Amino acid sequence: MEYLWLIIASVGAGIGTGLAGLSAATVMVPILITLCPSFSGETGAYQATAIALASDILGSAVTTGIYIKNKNIDLRRGWIMLVCILSMCTVGSFAAWKAGNVVLGGFSLFLTFFIGIRFLVKPDTSHDDGAARGEKLDWKGVAVSLFFGLTIGFGTGFVGTGGGMMMLIVFTAFLGMKLKTAVGTSTFIMTFTALIASVSHIIIHPAIVLEKWLPMIVCIAAATVSSLVSASFANRANNKTVGYVTGGVLTLLGASMIVLKYFVTPGISK
């Protein structure tokens, strides 16, 4: 039964990555720590985070490939974010190891729910006056990139997310990218941040590979396939459709996990 939840979590994570550039951890970590008994121990949330990050690597890579094929990527406006995020993920990974399950688990559950609500309220984050692809950043764009890049980089390692949702908001709301361009750019960055953060997690806690190698393989495979399929759909569908689908899935998932963790099985993570 646990492997069924692993597959469901991975497929959901892949769909989120392909549709909106969301990190696999947004979906996978809440399910793994709430419904999979083997992740309920002292280091369960940390191990779930590492597996989610490992699943993000290939999932983000194949998603990026689809977006590049459709010319939906803009590294000229995203390179500062890339550098800042990469520089901070290892620091966040170490902090996560010290924080433990309580911080990681609770944050992931509520993050999923509120991200879903945000998409339902505003499914299309594009601006009619958005910046042209490849346009240089002005000084405000540089300042925004530095601030959010360092912040998101720490969060990538700490919470186990690839930072996709936050990058999506920054790219569309502050840097003027179109939605699909923002998704393509964020998944490109997530490919590298997930690689660095997952390796950091494994180096800090090597037992992840020894104890959870089979769940890791299952999650990586399922997340990669579903990322490829959902990215192909996202590049054909309009922005509102993608936003509403993503919002509905994440809101339902987040609400379900909060109910399961705090009301139905409050002792499961103890």
C-alpha positions as CSV (number, residue, x, y, z in Angstrom):
1,M,0.0,0.0,0.0
2,E,2.9,2.3,0.8
3,Y,4.2,2.0,-2.8
4,L,0.8,3.0,-4.1
5,W,1.1,6.3,-2.2
6,L,4.6,6.7,-3.4
7,I,3.4,6.5,-7.0
8,I,0.4,8.8,-6.4
9,A,2.7,11.3,-4.8
10,S,5.3,11.1,-7.6
11,V,2.7,11.4,-10.3
12,G,1.1,14.4,-8.6
13,A,4.6,16.0,-8.2
14,G,5.4,15.5,-11.9
15,I,2.1,17.0,-12.9
16,G,2.8,20.1,-10.8
17,T,6.3,20.4,-12.3
18,G,5.2,20.1,-15.9
19,L,2.1,22.4,-15.5
20,A,3.5,25.2,-13.4
21,G,7.1,24.5,-12.5
22,L,6.3,23.5,-9.0
23,S,8.9,21.6,-6.9
24,A,8.2,17.9,-6.4
25,A,8.4,18.5,-2.6
26,T,5.3,20.6,-2.7
27,V,3.3,17.4,-3.4
28,M,5.5,14.5,-2.4
29,V,6.7,15.5,1.1
30,P,3.2,15.9,2.7
31,I,2.0,12.6,1.3
32,L,5.1,10.6,2.3
33,I,5.3,11.9,5.8
34,T,1.5,11.6,6.4
35,L,0.6,8.3,4.7
36,C,3.8,6.3,4.5
37,P,4.7,4.7,7.8
38,S,8.4,4.3,6.9
39,F,8.7,8.1,6.8
40,S,7.2,8.7,10.2
41,G,10.5,8.3,12.2
42,E,12.8,10.9,13.5
43,T,14.4,11.6,10.1
44,G,11.4,10.7,8.0
45,A,10.6,14.3,6.8
46,Y,14.3,14.8,5.9
47,Q,14.4,11.5,3.9
48,A,11.1,12.4,2.2
49,T,12.6,15.8,1.3
50,A,15.8,14.2,-0.2
51,I,13.7,11.8,-2.3
52,A,11.5,14.7,-3.5
53,L,14.6,16.6,-4.5
54,A,16.1,13.6,-6.3
55,S,12.8,13.3,-8.2
56,D,13.0,17.0,-9.2
57,I,16.2,16.5,-11.0
58,L,15.0,14.4,-14.0
59,G,11.4,15.8,-13.7
60,S,12.6,19.3,-14.1
61,A,15.1,18.4,-16.8
62,V,12.6,16.8,-19.1
63,T,10.1,19.6,-18.4
64,T,12.8,22.2,-19.3
65,G,13.4,20.3,-22.6
66,I,9.8,20.7,-23.6
67,Y,9.7,24.4,-22.7
68,I,12.9,25.0,-24.6
69,K,11.5,23.2,-27.6
70,N,8.6,25.7,-27.5
71,K,10.9,28.7,-26.9
72,N,9.5,29.3,-23.5
73,I,12.7,30.1,-21.5
74,D,14.6,33.3,-20.7
75,L,17.9,32.9,-18.9
76,R,19.0,36.5,-19.7
77,R,16.5,37.7,-17.1
78,G,16.9,34.7,-14.8
79,W,20.7,34.2,-14.5
80,I,21.1,36.2,-11.3
81,M,18.4,34.1,-9.6
82,L,20.2,31.0,-10.8
83,V,23.5,32.0,-9.3
84,C,22.0,33.2,-6.0
85,I,19.9,30.1,-5.5
86,L,22.7,27.7,-6.3
87,S,24.9,29.5,-3.8
88,M,22.4,29.1,-0.9
89,C,20.9,25.6,-1.3
90,T,23.6,23.8,0.7
91,V,23.3,26.2,3.6
92,G,19.6,25.5,3.7
93,S,20.1,21.7,3.6
94,F,22.3,21.9,6.7
95,A,19.8,24.0,8.5
96,A,17.0,21.5,7.6
97,W,18.9,18.7,9.2
98,K,19.1,20.7,12.5
99,A,15.4,21.7,12.3
100,G,13.8,18.2,12.1
101,N,10.4,16.9,11.2
102,V,8.2,19.5,12.9
103,V,9.2,22.4,10.8
104,L,9.6,20.6,7.6
105,G,6.3,18.6,7.8
106,G,4.0,21.4,8.9
107,F,5.3,23.9,6.5
108,S,5.0,21.6,3.5
109,L,1.4,20.8,4.2
110,F,0.2,24.4,4.4
111,L,2.4,25.5,1.5
112,T,0.6,23.0,-0.7
113,F,-2.9,24.3,0.3
114,F,-2.1,28.0,-0.1
115,I,-0.3,27.6,-3.4
116,G,-3.5,25.9,-4.7
117,I,-5.7,28.7,-3.5
118,R,-3.4,31.3,-5.1
119,F,-3.8,29.6,-8.5
120,L,-7.5,29.4,-8.2
121,V,-7.8,33.1,-7.3
122,K,-5.4,34.1,-10.1
123,P,-4.8,31.3,-12.6
124,D,-3.0,33.5,-15.1
125,T,0.0,35.5,-13.8
126,S,1.0,36.9,-17.1
127,H,1.1,40.7,-17.8
128,D,0.0,42.2,-21.1
129,D,3.0,44.6,-20.8
130,G,5.4,41.9,-19.9
131,A,9.1,42.1,-20.8
132,A,10.2,40.8,-24.1
133,R,12.2,37.5,-24.0
134,G,15.9,38.2,-23.6
135,E,15.4,41.8,-22.5
136,K,18.1,43.0,-20.0
137,L,17.2,43.5,-16.3
138,D,17.2,47.1,-15.0
139,W,18.5,48.0,-11.5
140,K,15.2,47.1,-9.9
141,G,15.2,43.7,-11.6
142,V,18.8,43.1,-10.4
143,A,17.8,44.0,-6.8
144,V,14.7,41.8,-6.8
145,S,16.7,38.9,-8.3
146,L,19.4,39.2,-5.6
147,F,17.0,39.4,-2.7
148,F,14.6,36.6,-3.8
149,G,17.4,34.5,-5.3
150,L,19.2,34.3,-1.9
151,T,16.0,33.7,0.0
152,I,14.7,31.1,-2.4
153,G,18.1,29.4,-2.4
154,F,18.0,28.9,1.3
155,G,14.4,27.7,1.2
156,T,15.3,25.2,-1.5
157,G,17.7,23.4,0.8
158,F,15.7,23.9,4.0
159,V,12.2,23.0,3.0
160,G,13.3,20.7,0.2
161,T,11.5,22.6,-2.6
162,G,13.2,23.4,-5.9
163,G,11.8,26.9,-5.4
164,G,9.7,26.7,-8.4
165,M,6.5,28.3,-7.0
166,M,8.4,31.3,-5.6
167,M,10.5,31.7,-8.8
168,L,7.3,31.6,-10.8
169,I,5.8,34.5,-8.7
170,V,9.1,36.5,-8.9
171,F,9.5,36.0,-12.7
172,T,5.9,36.9,-13.5
173,A,5.0,39.6,-10.9
174,F,8.4,41.3,-10.6
175,L,10.4,40.6,-13.7
176,G,7.6,40.7,-16.2
177,M,7.9,37.2,-17.8
178,K,5.0,35.5,-19.5
179,L,3.7,32.5,-17.5
180,K,5.1,29.8,-19.8
181,T,8.4,31.5,-20.1
182,A,8.6,31.8,-16.3
183,V,7.8,28.1,-15.9
184,G,10.5,27.1,-18.4
185,T,13.1,29.3,-16.8
186,S,12.2,28.1,-13.3
187,T,12.4,24.4,-14.2
188,F,15.8,25.0,-15.8
189,I,17.0,26.5,-12.5
190,M,15.3,23.7,-10.5
191,T,17.2,21.0,-12.4
192,F,20.5,22.3,-10.9
193,T,19.2,23.4,-7.5
194,A,17.5,20.0,-7.0
195,L,20.7,18.2,-7.9
196,I,22.8,20.3,-5.4
197,A,20.3,20.1,-2.6
198,S,19.6,16.4,-3.0
199,V,23.4,15.6,-3.0
200,S,23.7,17.8,0.1
201,H,20.9,16.0,1.9
202,I,22.5,12.6,1.0
203,I,26.0,13.7,2.2
204,I,24.6,15.0,5.4
205,H,22.5,11.8,6.0
206,P,23.9,8.9,3.8
207,A,21.3,6.5,5.3
208,I,18.8,7.9,2.8
209,V,20.4,6.0,0.0
210,L,21.0,2.8,2.0
211,E,17.5,2.6,3.5
212,K,15.3,4.2,0.9
213,W,16.9,3.4,-2.5
214,L,13.9,1.5,-3.9
215,P,11.3,4.2,-3.0
216,M,13.7,6.7,-4.5
217,I,13.9,4.9,-7.8
218,V,10.1,4.5,-7.9
219,C,9.5,8.2,-7.2
220,I,12.1,9.4,-9.7
221,A,10.6,7.2,-12.5
222,A,7.0,8.1,-11.9
223,A,7.7,11.9,-11.4
224,T,9.8,12.0,-14.6
225,V,7.2,10.4,-16.8
226,S,4.3,12.5,-15.5
227,S,6.4,15.7,-15.8
228,L,7.0,14.9,-19.5
229,V,3.3,14.4,-20.2
230,S,2.0,17.4,-18.2
231,A,4.7,19.7,-19.7
232,S,3.5,18.7,-23.2
233,F,-0.1,19.5,-22.2
234,A,0.9,22.8,-20.6
235,N,2.6,24.1,-23.8
236,R,-0.5,23.4,-25.8
237,A,-3.1,24.7,-23.3
238,N,-3.8,28.3,-22.5
239,N,-2.6,29.9,-19.3
240,K,-5.9,30.0,-17.4
241,T,-6.6,26.4,-18.1
242,V,-3.2,25.4,-16.7
243,G,-3.7,27.6,-13.7
244,Y,-7.1,26.3,-12.8
245,V,-6.1,22.7,-13.1
246,T,-3.0,23.2,-11.0
247,G,-4.9,25.2,-8.4
248,G,-7.7,22.6,-8.1
249,V,-5.3,19.7,-7.6
250,L,-3.1,21.4,-5.1
251,T,-5.9,22.9,-3.0
252,L,-7.6,19.5,-2.8
253,L,-4.3,17.7,-2.0
254,G,-3.3,20.3,0.7
255,A,-6.7,20.3,2.4
256,S,-6.7,16.5,2.4
257,M,-3.2,16.2,3.9
258,I,-4.0,18.8,6.6
259,V,-7.1,16.9,7.7
260,L,-5.3,13.6,7.7
261,K,-2.3,14.8,9.7
262,Y,-4.0,17.0,12.3
263,F,-7.5,15.6,12.6
264,V,-7.7,12.0,11.4
265,T,-4.2,10.6,12.3
266,P,-2.7,13.2,14.6
267,G,-0.1,10.8,16.0
268,I,1.2,9.4,12.7
269,S,4.3,11.6,12.6
270,K,5.3,11.1,16.2
